[in-house]
Structure formats: C-alpha cells, structure tokens
Amino acid sequence: MTSVPDSPAQANFFWGHTIARSLADIGVEVVFFSPGSRSTPLVLGCEQEARLSCFAVLDERTAAFLALGHSKRTCIPTALICTSGSAPAHWFPAVTEASYSGVPLLLLSADRPPELQECGAGQTINQENLFGSFVRKFFPAPIPAEDFHSLTNLQGLISNAYALATSQTPGPVHINFAFREPLWPSSTDLPEIPLLDPSPKVAVAPSLNHTPDLIDLKHAQRPVIIAGLNCLADLPVSFDSIPILCDSLSPLREQDHPSRILRYENMLRCPEFLNSVQPDLFILLGPLPTSKTLRGWIEQSGVERFVIEPSGRKVDPLNGTSRSEALPFNQLSKLRLSKPSADWLKKWTEAELFIETKLQTRLEALPFNSESKIARILSQHLPKESLFYCANSMPIRDMEWFWKASNLNRKLFGARGVNGIDGTLATTMGLAHLAENPVFLLTGDLAFLHDSNALLFASSLIGSLTVFLINNHGGGIFENLPVSQLAEFEKCFATPQNCNFEKLCSAHSVSYHLCKNEKEFKSFLLHPPEKGVRVIEIQTDRKVDREIRKNLLSISTTS
C-alpha cells in the first residue's frame, strides 16, 4: 500500500485557517455550511475561528436562503460553504434572487483537484462558472500551497471577492476551492496556524461613472414619484409637494411623509380620477412596484420617465421614453425640481383620504380570515420596529393594496429580485436569525410547503419568528386569471395540497396554533415568542377572497 504524503493535509490546514481569518478580518460574521467531506478545510477553518459564528444546515438549498435572509437584514456578506458535486447547484435559486435583488453573498464551494475532473470521480461536476452571469465574479482558487506568498495571495483573493460583493452593484461572488487528500492533518499532528499580516486587506471595488452635481428636472410642473422598495425614507424637502406612490415594501409606508400615496391601485382604476391627473414626468426611484395597473398607466401615458437606480442596473421594463442615472438615494437632493401648484398634490391626497376612509369601513365589516383584512390587521398591529417579510403571489398584492400607512418604523422585506416563492420560509428564518427584534412572516400554504425543509433549522434559530400561514388550499393568485374558469384549473394551476400543518410542525418540534378569531390574531401579533419559531394557521377561502378583493378595489374617488 502506497502511503500518502502529509503535505496536502498541511497545505489544506493553512488554507482553511487563512480563509477563515481573512473573512473575519474584512467583516464577515456568519457562516452557513452543509455537511460534506471535500469541504473539510473550509468548515474546520471557519469553525475554529472565534470571530465567526458557524451554523450547520442539512441541505444546501435551505442554507443558501438562510444566508440570503441574513444578508438582507445586515447588508453584510454572509458566507456559504458546501462540498463538491451537485451540492453547490442547490444554491442556484437563492443565488439568482441575491443577484437580482442586490444582496451580497460569498459562495465558497469545495471541489476535486484537476486530476479528478472529467474521469468519473464521485461527487464531481464541472463547477467552473457554475452560476454564470448570476454572480458578480467567479474565482477559481489555486491548489493549496504552504508558502507565505500563496497564503498572502489567498488573503487578497478573499478581499477582492468581498469588495465585489459589497460594491455599488452588490451581489453574490463565487470562489471554487479544489482540495487534494488527505483533507486535514491527523488530530495528533496539527501544525501551527500560520502567522500572516493581521491587518484587514479590504479591496475597494471601482465605482460607477460619476453622476452630475445637479440634475435639472425643472421643466416638469406635474411630476409623480414612484418610491421603490430600496428607496430611503429620508427624502429631500423638495419632494414634499410631489405625490409619492409607495411600493409595497417601501420604507415610506412606515414613516410619516406629507405626500405619500398608498391607495393608487384604486385611484388608477377610476376613469374620473385619471382624467383629472395628467403627469408630465415620472421619477422612478428603483424598481417599479408589482401593480400591473400602475405599470399600465405609466406606459400608456407616454410620459417621460427618469429612473434612478444606484446600482446602475436597468430596472425599467416599460416601453417609451426614459433615461436613468446611477445616483445613490442619499444624493436625491441633486435633483432640481420646480414646485408644483398646490392643487397638484391636493388632488392625490384628497383622493387618498376619500378611498382610505371607504376602505377602512368595508374592511372592518369583513371576517378576520378574509385575506385582504389579514394584511390590514398586520399593518395596524405589528409591533413597533419589528421586521416583516411578505411572501410573493397574493400576500404581496394584499399588502400593496390594503396596507395602512403608519409611522411605526417596521422594516419590510420580500423577494422582489426574481419574484418567486422559492425559499420564503428559509429566507425569513435567515432574517430572524440573530436579530434583536421579533420577525413576522405572511405566507400562503404553497409557498410554505415549497420550503418546508427549512423547518429543520428551527431548533437552531436564535431569534423570534412568527409565521402567519394562510391556508386557502392552493394557489390563490391563479384565481385572478382566465384559466380559473377551465375544468383543468384545480389540478393544473391551483394545485391544492392535502397537508396537516399541525402534524408537520409537530414533527419538527415547532409551535403551532390554528387561529380562530380576530382577538387571537391580534394577541399573536402583540405577544411574539421570546425565541424560536411559531406557526399560526389561518384558514381562508380563495374563491370568496377573489370577490372580496374585487369589491374593495372597486372603491373609487367618486363612490
């Protein structure tokens, strides 16, 4: 039997610890990893670095969404580690969401060395550029070596990856590490951890083109501002006299502002109101809201659009005339705007008040388990400064249409990069993990079941998470499509699932309650658990709710 030299093990040992130290030096705090053999140097290096908090997650898909949620809250890159083969492919859905929503992640995948590629070796695929354009950059790390020069270069590699992940266009960065066996020295013969430059080596990514000092938009007399989900609530005084239509996740929904408008869905369905308002400029602050009514109105108006997106990405999918600037939202004072007449804003605020009053009356008359009223109750009773994550499909639309404006400074989150239901539960658990304030999730039954494997992490969660689970036995959003009238609808689109959520939660030792009335619902909001995950099921009727929404959205500025 041929003996295997110890040098690969020692080189892997040095690399594992150098990687971990470099991550901690530049500010990474949390690492999620999934079990595997080839990733041993990465996992043990990070586990033995006191400044990193490492958490084991059974499957890579859940780990990636946990990292996504954690980075959404902290805006600090979270590190992900996995073994070789198909393992990193399970990161793909979370990587695409992180890419399109601009969330920084550091993807550290282990791999077989070159001599084991394309020869039938187990757990081996081509991991080069695995995520294509969905990462800001792919780095193939060299084979581990023990010399000082190689280790200092490794520090620089980690630093460069961090800089790209946190640049003006933040997002995921992938580093692929090939390790030869033996993967780690024996416990009886551990070498000393290498001494390297202790100072953080933080690279600086190049910024986008410099924007002009002043941007002249004074030609507009009737501008309308669309405040996207990432826009700051602290806006220039010049915006106070301009109607600001707020995205469902815009921070302005949770901060007092004299010109914020939330009831635009109703307004823009009213012909009389549309005839009374003729904007001459749309100022888009980030991506557009989900509302098809709003998008259709903007596009059909033919009015010029001025798009501000700090990352420089194209976020305006509409036809027509538009121009854009990669201007940071904290520099919106560079916009030079004329002050519109008092009547311009008054038309919008009076319509807002009229519809809001009618809407409140109708919502109060509904049973608590109407999906539109659930969103309303959440907006009124979520604790101050709590964190709220809203699932896609109908929950995010109910939030957009029926959320009541507040000044309670709750933080609003969602998956608006790709707009899918992938990883809803795991992302919210990542958001809640290590958070100081309680976290709440509103989700449908299909989104919950699609990600139910995340419940395996519930016992490891450090934080408070309350899940409001709307069980309408299928995909409620499809009820609004023409296919809802077809005989194949239930099987092919609604796809109802026969799941006992109480037993599912019990299998994972997760607290479960079936909410039976509005008093209970409000109590669950006002008294979140001190720690752990709690699931509150609310049973609804998606066909009844479709008609309720039609009724509520029919409220106009004249009736």
C-alpha positions in Angstrom: 0.0 0.0 0.0 1.4 3.4 -1.0 1.5 6.0 1.8 0.1 9.4 1.1 2.3 12.3 2.0 1.2 14.8 4.6 1.9 17.9 2.6 -1.6 18.3 1.1 -3.1 18.0 4.6 -0.9 20.7 6.0 -1.5 23.0 3.0 -5.2 22.5 3.4 -4.9 23.3 7.1 -3.1 26.5 6.3 -5.6 27.5 3.7 -8.7 26.7 5.8 -7.4 28.9 8.6 -6.2 31.7 6.3 -9.6 31.8 4.6 -11.4 32.0 7.9 -9.1 34.7 9.3 -9.5 36.7 6.1 -13.3 36.5 6.2 -13.3 37.7 9.8 -10.7 40.4 9.2 -12.8 42.1 6.5 -16.1 41.9 8.5 -17.9 38.6 7.7 -19.6 37.5 10.9 -21.8 34.5 10.0 -21.2 31.3 8.0 -23.8 28.7 7.0 -22.4 25.4 5.9 -23.8 22.0 4.9 -22.1 18.7 5.8 -19.7 17.1 3.4 -16.2 15.7 3.2 -14.4 17.7 0.5 -15.3 21.0 2.3 -13.4 19.9 5.4 -10.7 22.6 5.2 -13.3 25.3 4.8 -15.6 24.2 7.5 -13.0 23.4 10.2 -11.1 26.6 9.4 -14.2 28.7 10.0 -15.4 26.6 12.9 -12.1 27.2 14.7 -12.1 31.0 14.0 -13.5 32.6 17.2 -14.8 35.7 15.4 -17.0 33.7 13.0 -20.4 32.2 14.0 -20.9 29.0 12.1 -24.2 27.2 11.7 -24.8 23.7 10.2 -27.7 23.3 7.8 -28.6 19.9 6.5 -29.4 20.9 2.9 -27.6 23.4 0.7 -30.8 25.0 -0.7 -32.0 26.0 2.8 -28.5 27.2 3.8 -28.4 29.5 0.8 -31.8 31.1 1.6 -30.8 31.4 5.2 -27.7 33.3 4.1 -29.8 35.4 1.8 -32.2 36.4 4.5 -29.4 37.2 7.0 -27.6 39.4 4.5 -30.8 41.2 3.6 -31.1 42.3 7.2 -27.4 43.1 8.0 -26.2 44.2 4.5 -23.0 42.3 5.4 -22.0 39.4 3.1 -22.8 36.0 4.7 -20.5 33.1 3.8 -21.8 29.8 2.4 -19.8 26.6 2.4 -20.6 23.3 0.7 -18.9 20.2 -0.6 -18.4 19.3 -4.3 -20.6 17.8 -7.0 -24.3 18.7 -7.1 -24.1 20.4 -3.7 -23.4 23.9 -4.9 -26.1 23.5 -7.6 -28.7 23.6 -4.8 -27.6 27.2 -4.1 -28.9 28.3 -7.5 -32.4 29.6 -6.7 -31.0 31.7 -3.8 -28.1 32.9 -5.9 -30.4 34.2 -8.7 -32.6 36.1 -6.1 -29.5 37.6 -4.5 -28.2 38.6 -7.9 -31.3 40.4 -9.0 -32.1 41.9 -5.5 -28.5 43.0 -4.9 -27.8 41.0 -1.8 -24.1 40.3 -1.0 -23.1 36.7 -0.5 -19.8 34.9 -0.5 -20.1 31.4 -2.1 -17.3 29.1 -1.0 -17.6 25.7 -2.8 -15.2 22.8 -2.4 -14.1 20.8 -5.4 -12.0 17.9 -6.6 -8.5 18.7 -7.9 -7.8 18.8 -11.7 -6.6 15.2 -11.9 -10.1 14.0 -10.7 -12.1 16.1 -13.2 -13.9 14.5 -16.2 -12.8 11.0 -15.3 -15.8 9.6 -13.5 -14.7 10.5 -10.0 -17.6 10.6 -7.5 -19.3 13.8 -6.4 -17.6 15.7 -9.2 -19.1 18.0 -11.8 -17.7 21.0 -13.7 -18.1 23.8 -11.1 -16.3 26.4 -13.2 -18.6 29.4 -13.7 -21.4 27.3 -12.3 -23.7 30.3 -11.7 -22.8 32.2 -15.0 -23.9 35.8 -15.0 -25.8 35.5 -11.7 -22.6 36.1 -9.7 -20.6 39.4 -9.8 -17.5 37.3 -10.4 -16.2 33.7 -10.3 -12.8 33.0 -8.9 -11.1 29.6 -9.4 -8.7 29.4 -6.4 -5.3 27.7 -6.9 -4.5 24.4 -5.4 -3.5 25.0 -1.7 0.2 25.5 -1.1 2.1 26.1 2.2 4.4 29.0 1.2 3.9 32.5 2.5 3.4 34.0 -0.9 0.5 31.7 -1.7 -1.2 32.4 1.6 -0.9 36.2 1.2 -2.3 35.9 -2.3 -5.2 33.9 -0.8 -5.9 36.8 1.6 -6.0 39.1 -1.4 -8.5 36.8 -3.2 -10.9 36.8 -0.3 -10.6 40.6 0.0 -11.3 41.1 -3.7 -14.3 38.9 -3.5 -15.7 40.8 -0.6 -15.1 44.1 -2.4 -17.1 42.9 -5.4 -19.9 41.5 -3.2 -20.3 44.9 -1.5 -19.7 47.2 -4.4 -22.1 49.7 -5.9 -23.7 46.7 -7.6 -23.8 44.3 -4.6 -24.5 40.6 -5.1 -23.1 37.1 -4.8 -19.4 36.2 -5.6 -18.3 32.6 -6.1 -14.9 31.1 -5.1 -14.2 27.5 -6.0 -11.6 25.7 -3.9 -10.0 22.4 -5.1 -8.6 20.3 -2.3 -6.4 17.2 -2.6 -6.5 14.4 0.0 -5.7 14.0 2.8 -8.0 16.9 3.5 -6.9 17.7 7.1 -3.9 16.6 9.3 -4.5 14.0 12.0 -5.5 15.3 15.4 -2.2 14.2 16.8 -0.1 16.1 14.4 -1.6 19.5 13.9 0.8 22.2 12.6 0.9 25.7 14.0 -1.5 28.1 12.5 0.4 30.4 10.1 1.2 33.9 11.1 0.2 36.4 8.4 -0.3 40.2 8.2 -3.0 40.8 10.9 -4.3 44.0 9.3 -7.5 43.6 7.2 -6.8 43.7 3.5 -10.0 45.3 2.2 -10.0 45.9 -1.5 -12.1 48.7 -2.9 -14.2 47.9 -6.0 -14.3 50.5 -8.7 -17.4 52.8 -8.6 -19.7 53.6 -11.4 -19.4 56.7 -13.6 -19.6 59.9 -11.7 -23.1 61.5 -11.9 -23.5 65.2 -12.5 -23.6 67.6 -9.5 -27.1 68.8 -10.4 -29.8 67.1 -12.4 -32.2 69.7 -13.9 -35.8 68.5 -13.9 -37.4 71.9 -13.5 -39.3 71.5 -16.8 -41.8 69.3 -15.0 -44.9 71.0 -13.5 -46.8 67.8 -12.6 -44.3 65.2 -11.6 -45.1 61.9 -9.9 -42.6 60.0 -7.9 -42.6 56.2 -7.6 -40.7 55.2 -4.4 -39.3 51.7 -4.9 -38.6 49.1 -2.2 -35.0 50.2 -1.6 -35.6 53.9 -1.5 -34.7 55.8 1.7 -37.5 57.3 3.8 -35.4 60.4 4.4 -36.2 62.4 1.2 -35.4 66.0 0.2 -37.8 68.7 1.2 -38.4 69.4 -2.5 -40.3 66.0 -2.6 -42.9 67.2 0.0 -45.1 68.8 -2.7 -45.0 65.9 -5.1 -47.2 62.8 -4.9 -45.1 59.8 -4.0 -46.6 56.4 -4.9 -45.1 53.9 -2.5 -44.0 50.3 -3.4 -45.5 47.6 -1.1 -42.1 47.3 0.6 -41.1 51.0 0.5 -39.8 52.3 3.9 -42.1 55.3 3.3 -45.0 53.1 4.3 -43.6 53.1 7.8 -42.6 56.8 8.0 -44.7 59.9 8.1 -44.5 61.9 4.9 -46.8 64.6 3.7 -47.1 63.3 0.1 -47.0 59.6 0.4 -49.8 57.8 -1.6 -50.7 54.1 -0.9 -54.2 53.9 -2.4 -53.0 54.3 -6.0 -54.4 50.9 -7.1 -58.0 52.2 -6.5 -57.2 55.7 -7.9 -55.8 54.4 -11.2 -58.9 52.1 -11.7 -61.1 55.2 -11.6 -61.6 56.9 -15.0 -62.7 60.2 -13.5 -59.5 60.4 -11.4 -57.3 59.5 -14.3 -58.9 62.3 -16.4 -58.1 64.8 -13.7 -54.4 64.0 -13.4 -52.0 64.3 -16.3 -48.4 63.9 -15.1 -45.6 65.4 -17.3 -42.8 63.4 -15.6 -42.4 60.1 -13.7 -39.4 59.9 -11.4 -38.8 56.2 -10.6 -36.7 55.5 -7.5 -35.5 52.0 -8.1 -37.6 49.0 -9.4 -41.3 49.5 -10.1 -44.0 48.1 -7.8 -45.7 44.9 -8.7 -49.0 46.7 -9.7 -50.0 45.9 -13.3 -52.5 48.8 -13.1 -49.7 51.3 -12.2 -47.3 49.9 -14.8 -50.0 50.0 -17.5 -50.9 53.7 -16.6 -47.3 54.8 -16.8 -46.7 53.0 -20.1 -49.9 54.2 -21.8 -49.4 57.8 -20.7 -46.3 58.1 -23.0 -44.9 60.5 -20.4 -41.1 60.8 -19.9 -39.6 58.6 -17.2 -36.5 59.5 -15.2 -35.1 56.4 -13.5 -32.7 56.5 -10.5 -31.1 53.1 -9.7 -27.9 53.4 -7.6 -26.6 50.0 -8.9 -26.7 51.2 -12.5 -28.8 48.1 -13.5 -31.7 48.6 -15.9 -34.8 48.3 -13.8 -37.4 49.8 -16.1 -39.1 47.2 -18.3 -41.6 49.6 -19.9 -41.8 50.9 -23.4 -41.5 54.6 -24.1 -39.0 57.4 -23.3 -36.8 57.0 -20.3 -33.4 58.0 -19.1 -31.5 56.9 -16.0 -28.8 57.9 -13.5 -26.8 55.7 -11.1 -27.4 58.1 -8.3 -27.3 57.0 -4.7 -30.6 57.5 -2.9 -28.8 59.6 -0.3 -28.0 62.1 -3.0 -31.5 62.8 -4.3 -31.0 66.5 -3.3 -29.1 66.7 -6.6 -32.4 66.7 -8.4 -33.6 70.3 -9.2 -37.4 70.3 -9.3 -39.9 73.0 -9.7 -42.5 73.3 -7.0 -45.9 72.2 -8.5 -49.1 74.1 -7.8 -50.8 73.2 -4.5 -53.7 71.7 -6.5 -51.4 69.0 -7.9 -50.6 67.3 -4.7 -54.1 68.1 -3.3 -55.8 66.0 -6.0 -53.8 63.0 -4.8 -54.1 63.5 -1.1 -57.8 64.1 -1.2 -58.4 61.0 -3.3 -56.1 59.1 -0.9 -58.2 60.2 2.2 -61.5 59.5 0.5 -60.6 56.0 -0.6 -58.9 55.2 2.7 -62.0 56.1 4.7 -64.2 53.9 2.5 -61.8 51.1 2.5 -61.5 51.1 6.3 -65.2 50.9 6.7 -65.6 47.9 4.4 -62.6 46.1 5.8 -63.9 46.5 9.3 -67.1 44.7 8.3 -65.2 41.7 6.9 -64.5 38.5 8.9 -60.9 38.4 10.2 -60.0 35.5 7.9 -60.5 37.5 4.7 -57.1 37.7 3.2 -57.3 41.4 2.5 -58.2 42.0 6.1 -55.3 39.9 7.3 -52.9 42.3 5.6 -54.8 45.2 7.1 -54.6 43.9 10.6 -50.9 43.2 10.2 -50.3 46.8 9.2 -52.2 48.1 12.2 -50.9 45.8 14.9 -47.4 44.7 14.1 -45.1 45.8 16.9 -43.1 48.9 16.5 -39.7 48.4 14.8 -40.4 44.7 14.2 -39.4 43.1 10.9 -42.0 41.8 8.5 -41.4 39.5 5.5 -44.2 39.2 2.9 -44.3 36.2 0.5 -45.0 36.6 -3.2 -48.2 35.9 -5.1 -51.3 37.1 -3.3 -49.8 38.2 0.1 -47.6 40.8 -1.5 -50.5 42.1 -3.5 -52.8 42.3 -0.5 -50.0 44.2 1.2 -49.7 46.6 -1.7 -53.5 47.2 -1.9 -54.6 47.2 1.7 -51.7 48.0 4.0 -52.5 51.0 6.2 -49.8 53.7 6.4 -48.0 54.1 9.7 -45.1 55.8 11.4 -44.0 52.7 13.5 -40.8 52.2 11.6 -41.3 48.5 10.9 -38.8 47.0 8.4 -40.5 45.5 5.3 -38.9 42.7 3.3 -39.7 40.4 0.4 -38.2 38.5 -2.5 -38.5 41.1 -5.3 -35.5 40.1 -7.3 -37.0 37.2 -9.2 -40.4 37.5 -7.5 -40.7 33.7 -6.9 -41.9 31.8 -3.9 -38.6 29.9 -3.6 -37.1 29.9 -0.1 -39.8 32.0 1.5 -39.5 30.3 4.9 -35.8 29.9 4.9 -35.1 33.5 3.9 -37.3 34.7 6.7 -35.6 32.4 9.2 -32.3 33.9 8.0 -33.7 37.4 8.5 -34.7 36.4 12.1 -31.5 34.6 12.9 -29.5 36.7 15.5 -32.0 39.6 15.1 -32.7 41.7 18.1 -36.4 42.4 17.2 -39.2 40.0 16.5 -39.8 38.9 12.9 -43.1 38.1 11.3 -43.9 36.3 8.0 -47.1 36.3 6.0 -47.2 33.4 3.5 -49.5 31.2 1.6 -49.8 27.4 2.0 -48.0 26.6 -1.2 -45.0 28.9 -0.6 -44.8 27.4 2.9 -44.8 23.8 1.7 -42.4 24.6 -1.1 -39.8 25.4 1.5 -40.9 23.3 4.5 -37.5 21.7 4.7 -36.3 24.9 6.3 -38.2 23.8 9.4 -35.2 21.5 10.1 -33.3 24.7 11.1 -36.0 25.8 13.6 -34.2 24.3 16.6 -31.0 26.2 15.7 -32.7 29.5 15.2 -31.5 32.3 17.5 -34.3 34.8 17.3 -38.1 35.2 17.3 -40.2 34.3 14.2 -44.0 34.2 13.9 -45.3 32.7 10.7 -48.9 33.6 9.7 -49.8 30.8 7.3 -52.8 31.5 5.0 -54.2 28.1 4.1 -56.6 28.6 1.1 -55.9 25.1 -0.3 -54.0 26.1 -3.4 -52.6 29.0 -5.4 -54.9 31.9 -4.8 -53.2 34.2 -7.3 -54.3 31.9 -10.2 -58.0 32.6 -9.3 -57.5 36.0 -10.9 -56.5 34.5 -14.3 -58.8 33.4 -17.2 -57.7 29.8 -16.7 -59.7 29.8 -13.4 -62.8 29.1 -15.4 -61.4 25.9 -17.1 -62.1 22.4 -15.9 -58.4 21.7 -15.6 -57.9 24.7 -13.2 -57.7 22.9 -9.8 -55.3 20.1 -10.9 -53.0 22.2 -13.2 -52.9 25.6 -11.6 -54.4 25.8 -8.1 -52.7 22.5 -7.1 -54.3 22.2 -3.6 -52.2 20.1 -1.2 -53.6 17.8 1.5 -51.2 18.6 4.4 -51.9 18.6 8.1 -49.8 21.6 9.2 -50.2 20.8 12.8 -48.6 17.4 12.3 -45.9 18.9 10.1 -45.0 21.4 12.8 -45.1 18.7 15.5 -42.7 16.6 13.5 -40.2 19.5 13.7 -41.0 20.4 17.3 -42.3 23.8 16.1 -45.1 25.6 18.0 -48.4 25.6 16.1 -51.8 27.3 16.6 -55.0 27.4 14.5 -56.2 31.0 14.7 -60.0 31.1 15.3 -60.9 34.7 15.7 -59.6 38.3 15.4 -58.9 38.7 19.1 -56.5 35.7 18.9 -54.9 37.1 15.8 -54.1 40.4 17.4 -52.8 38.6 20.5 -50.3 36.6 18.4 -49.1 39.9 17.0 -48.8 41.7 20.3 -47.1 38.8 22.1 -44.4 37.3 19.8 -42.4 34.4 21.3 -39.2 35.3 23.1 -37.3 32.8 20.9 -38.0 30.1 18.4 -40.5 29.6 15.5 -44.3 29.7 15.9 -46.7 28.9 13.1 -50.2 30.4 13.1 -52.5 28.9 10.6 -55.5 30.9 9.3 -57.9 29.1 7.0 -59.4 31.1 4.2 -61.5 30.6 1.0 -59.6 31.8 -2.1 -62.8 32.0 -4.3 -64.6 34.1 -1.7 -61.5 36.3 -1.3 -61.3 36.9 -5.1 -64.8 38.5 -4.9 -63.9 40.5 -1.8 -60.8 42.0 -3.5 -62.9 43.0 -6.5 -65.3 44.8 -4.2 -62.6 46.6 -2.3 -60.7 47.6 -5.4 -63.9 49.0 -6.9 -63.9 51.8 -4.4 -63.3 54.9 -6.5 -62.7 58.6 -5.9 -66.4 59.3 -6.5 -68.3 56.4 -4.7 
